[in-house]
Amino acid sequence: MDDEFDDDDPEFEEMPSDSDGKDERRHRVETLFGGSVQQEIPYNFHTPYGERVDEEAAEMLGQIKINLAESIRRKDIRPSVVYWTCWMQLKNSRNHTHFDHLCNELASLIRGGSLTWKHHQMALGMIILLLRPDVPCSPIVAETIIKSLVSESLNIRKLGSSLMAVLRLQKRAKKKLTITPSDLLGEVEPRATGCFGERLDNACLKYDPQKTPRTAQEFDFFRFVNKTYVGYYLWPKTLEIYAPLAHQPSLRRNRDELDPSEVPIYDHFIEPQFLDDLVRFFSIEENKGREKFDTNRYLLFKGLFRNFGDTFFDAFVPHLRRLVIDRNKETAEASHKCAAEMVTGIIRGAKHWPFEMLEGMWDKLLPILSDALQNLSPENRDNWGTCFATMMEDGDPRRLHRIIEFLSLLAQTEETRTFHEANYLYLLQGGFSQQEWRIPATLNQFYRVLASKFDHPYKSVRDRVGSIVASSMLFDIEIPFNHSSNTESPTIRMFLSEVVPRLEQLVTITRSIHEPKSGSTEGALVAAAMPTDAVAGVADAELEEEQLVVPTANEEETKKLVSLCKTVNQAITTKISRSFQSLTGDMLQLIPILCHLCTDAFKDDELKQGSMVALTLLSQCQMHEVHLPIYLAAAQQAAASPNWHSRVAILDSLSVTLFSNLFMLLHSPAFVQDARSLVLGLLSDSRIEVRIRAASTVQSMFHSGFLDVSDELLGYFRQKAHTKIPRGQTLSAVSRPLIERHSGVLGMGAVVLSHPYQVPHYVPDVIVQLSNHLHDPHPIHESVRDILSDFKRTHLDSWREHKAKFTEEQLLTLTDLLVSPNYYA
């Protein structure tokens, strides 16, 4: 080890002897430890033993060395191998001695009390960095780390939380059994190939309130499977489970039965004063308003109760009761954070406790959790949410049935305070979501409770209800032509069957606002513009936005319907964002409803924005061939709406759907033809907003290759653009000849603008034809100017190459259109 340091290293050059030199020396030592040492030890200090002999190789050498002379004579082993093996064992023994000496020397320096707080912190940090999974922790090191938990220094206490690493090193190996799925399932044959999801062969892993262990004999009979992925897809050939508790190491041990490194931990935690100081320091506020759940402290408590069972549990109970009822504004946040960490560690550490221990723990812990829920605040809600989610993670629901029953009762609690109601739902979601597909009965019961809150008047509750509904439907997976999950949990079909009829009532109310007045000719004009029966009969009233108000009749019911729609928007948005397979055919029936609710009829920005987000996410989903007819029917229904906002919304949705599913849609000629007819029909809509949006959709179809610019389409647009406008007649915004002419101009403009950085052979002729409409009535001439302006902007950088595609006559015409006249010409 002497050659590890180089005297020429600038880090160790001689320092000045005056007081300034001492400060500089101290600073450089701290820099060395904070930089080089902390980086070198965890990354480059691989082992204190040097190069160790592989276990299998060592076993082979041991067998050969039984008769060393005969092995050498037969050349099974060379003498040099024996020499180097002995040399390596000697080196490992020497390194082990040096390593133990280094750790014990650092611990002795800390215990001596002669170090300053900074050097104390550095020495303790060095010890923690030296902890290794392949080297037992010495008792003096364990005691040093334990005492640092109650140090007056915050930084040293934080380092002391690394006691969880010592407890991890002391973890005793649990005996496991290797079984086949048939051993676990009994008479049910395991499914080795085929479908995923909930099946008869994995039903035994699901939680059934009627089949939970109620006695020690029943508890020992159960074979618990903690991981949620086991059995959901395919069964492995073999799987490991923990052996019955009778074959596991005992958790209730006397002090004499403990390992030497466990004795200091036992002695300190059995002492009431140490535990009082520990809880007092752990419940001190560090960052007011930003107290976050400390994972290291949770792991410390988990390791403590995992290794020592319920030895210290009764001593922790009074502290927990005091912490959860703390309502002092100055201390409540830190107190609840400490309680959440302790409760999580206790429950996770009790994973291998016997039945009697578990029942005693739940009998005392559940009332404490009830008190904690009664004292929730905005500051400690997230910490308790982490607690509930972590305690339910990777745990067999049959072992956790007591906490599941507690949460089920909490779900049925009628809470009049909105804040507590939203918080309870948040905690329930965190706990139930961790069990995924294995608690369908509980999720169905919870869903029935949530159904009464779909139209809740407060946003915080509605958002949480929508998020929980989406989480409960996470495993409702539909794969066309293959397999569906056949889940027993709530499904999207169940959800939509309840909410869609009520949403249609809301649509009816909005339509009563938008119905055209008697004798209006706009509906007939729009109907004449539509080429298909699906979009015939479209009518729209010429109403200003400020005139769109909700009728006063049944105002309370309307408010409930609006709240219900907001909840549905949240549920759809969350499901699409989280689900493994986001889109099902049932969800597409929401498209015309969402298109209709994108209007400002209710003067509600939350409703409008939520509907737009949900519609956008639905449009982005990957579709299957079986979804295309359903989507097309929904789009045609929205395009036939008398509300022009709905027609604009479905055009936006169609554009997004085309880009998200382009490669699949190109192999469906029927869909291409129907989508083309739909968009071209809306290109002749009576509302200019719809016509402009339809032109943008046609442009995106050309640009993406969904539609080809054919002679037939160009002829269609030219024919529309040549529609004669009768002279001597007053023109209005709903004049049919004017609408037809405008639609043709917009179609030709879509052809031009679909090629922003190139000029195909047909574009020059289209531009010249557009120039003939520059002096047409409003709004045609504005559209022509916008088209030519965009063309100039996108082609300006490479105009030298592009102008070669034009003839001299076309260039002259284009120059007259694009170049502003000079006053001095």
Secondary structure as UniProt FT lines:
FT   HELIX           2..4
FT   TURN            7..8
FT   HELIX           10..12
FT   HELIX           19..32
FT   HELIX           33..37
FT   HELIX           38..44
FT   TURN            48..49
FT   HELIX           55..64
FT   HELIX           65..67
FT   HELIX           68..73
FT   TURN            74..75
FT   HELIX           79..112
FT   HELIX           117..130
FT   TURN            133..134
FT   HELIX           139..148
FT   TURN            149..150
FT   HELIX           154..160
FT   TURN            161..162
FT   HELIX           163..169
FT   STRAND          176..179
FT   HELIX           181..185
FT   TURN            186..187
FT   HELIX           200..205
FT   TURN            209..210
FT   HELIX           216..221
FT   TURN            228..232
FT   STRAND          239..242
FT   HELIX           245..247
FT   HELIX           255..257
FT   TURN            260..262
FT   HELIX           263..269
FT   HELIX           272..282
FT   TURN            288..289
FT   HELIX           295..308
FT   TURN            309..312
FT   HELIX           313..324
FT   TURN            329..331
FT   HELIX           332..349
FT   HELIX           350..352
FT   HELIX           355..374
FT   TURN            378..380
FT   HELIX           381..392
FT   TURN            393..394
FT   TURN            397..400
FT   HELIX           401..411
FT   HELIX           418..433
FT   TURN            434..435
FT   HELIX           436..438
FT   HELIX           440..451
FT   TURN            452..455
FT   HELIX           459..472
FT   TURN            473..475
FT   STRAND          478..479
FT   TURN            480..482
FT   STRAND          483..484
FT   HELIX           492..514
FT   TURN            518..519
FT   HELIX           522..529
FT   HELIX           533..535
FT   TURN            536..537
FT   HELIX           545..547
FT   TURN            553..554
FT   HELIX           555..578
FT   HELIX           585..590
FT   HELIX           591..597
FT   TURN            601..602
FT   HELIX           605..620
FT   HELIX           625..627
FT   HELIX           628..639
FT   HELIX           644..660
FT   HELIX           662..665
FT   TURN            666..667
FT   HELIX           669..682
FT   TURN            683..684
FT   HELIX           688..704
FT   HELIX           711..721
FT   TURN            727..728
FT   TURN            733..734
FT   HELIX           736..753
FT   TURN            756..757
FT   TURN            761..762
FT   HELIX           763..771
FT   TURN            772..775
FT   TURN            778..779
FT   HELIX           780..795
FT   TURN            797..798
FT   HELIX           799..802
FT   HELIX           803..805
FT   HELIX           808..818
FT   TURN            823..824
//
